[in-house]
Amino acid sequence: MRILVTRPQPDADAFAALLAARGVTPVVEPLLTVRIVADGPPDGSGAQAVLLTSANGARALARACGGALTAGLAALPAWAVGAATAAAARDAGFAAVHDADGDAAALAAAIRRALAPADGPLLHVRAHHVAGDLSGALAASGFEVRPAVLYRTEGATALSPRLQADLRAGTLDGVTLFSPRTARAFASLLVAAGLADRARDLTAFCLSAAVADAAGELPWRDRRTAAVPRSEALLDLVAGQAAPGERLQGVEQ
């Protein structure tokens, strides 16, 4: 079974290695590239916590600080959306890391339960484009959320000739989609290449319902969504569909 991995690096290679360990052949083609835009660390003075909604954010924060967090930032508790982001936060240098084990809604709920607006603002490390409205959800509960825009994600302008050849030959079984933006990018690039009909050969493995919705306009052979919005659940979904080497037998939607 050959599965396209569209995540930005370095997460694409990490997920590809996990797929390979489960008997799935990965084909890596990131559709987004992460660019650091900060020229120094954000101001964390007065903040009671740092919010991290992606592993890229944790890595961007460390890079903005010159490779290692400033003492002031490292001393703050980090609240991460899920396990991968929590691991990246620890790698960046945070000593106290809380894992919301879900999505932005789960992170907002965890913060409401554990923190109080009166204890200070929340520093949200983020990209220019974000999925969901974490800041708005927390502001509605009385929290002050300071955005720290440290990076941006740039989309690919075309599918590579190699990937286009694979799609024309029908040698791919599916594609993993981790965000609504990536799903929309893949659909747009497929249409631009004149290969939208090739989606009939593919199963879209989506991290969440929002991702599945964003991928919905293509004529997929099948669309499947992870049980929970975590990379481990998506890995289980992909690896559980067919024995190594089998073609997937999906249903047309």
Secondary structure as GFF3:
##gff-version 3
##sequence-region A 1 253
A	DSSP	beta_strand	2	5	.	.	.	ID=ss1
A	DSSP	alpha_helix	11	21	.	.	.	ID=ss2
A	DSSP	beta_strand	25	28	.	.	.	ID=ss3
A	DSSP	beta_strand	32	36	.	.	.	ID=ss4
A	DSSP	beta_strand	49	52	.	.	.	ID=ss5
A	DSSP	alpha_helix	55	64	.	.	.	ID=ss6
A	DSSP	alpha_helix	71	74	.	.	.	ID=ss7
A	DSSP	beta_strand	78	80	.	.	.	ID=ss8
A	DSSP	alpha_helix	83	92	.	.	.	ID=ss9
A	DSSP	beta_strand	97	99	.	.	.	ID=ss10
A	DSSP	alpha_helix	104	114	.	.	.	ID=ss11
A	DSSP	three_ten_helix	117	119	.	.	.	ID=ss12
A	DSSP	beta_strand	122	127	.	.	.	ID=ss13
A	DSSP	alpha_helix	134	139	.	.	.	ID=ss14
A	DSSP	beta_strand	145	155	.	.	.	ID=ss15
A	DSSP	alpha_helix	161	169	.	.	.	ID=ss16
A	DSSP	beta_strand	174	177	.	.	.	ID=ss17
A	DSSP	alpha_helix	180	192	.	.	.	ID=ss18
A	DSSP	three_ten_helix	196	201	.	.	.	ID=ss19
A	DSSP	beta_strand	203	206	.	.	.	ID=ss20
A	DSSP	alpha_helix	209	214	.	.	.	ID=ss21
A	DSSP	beta_strand	222	225	.	.	.	ID=ss22
A	DSSP	alpha_helix	231	239	.	.	.	ID=ss23
###
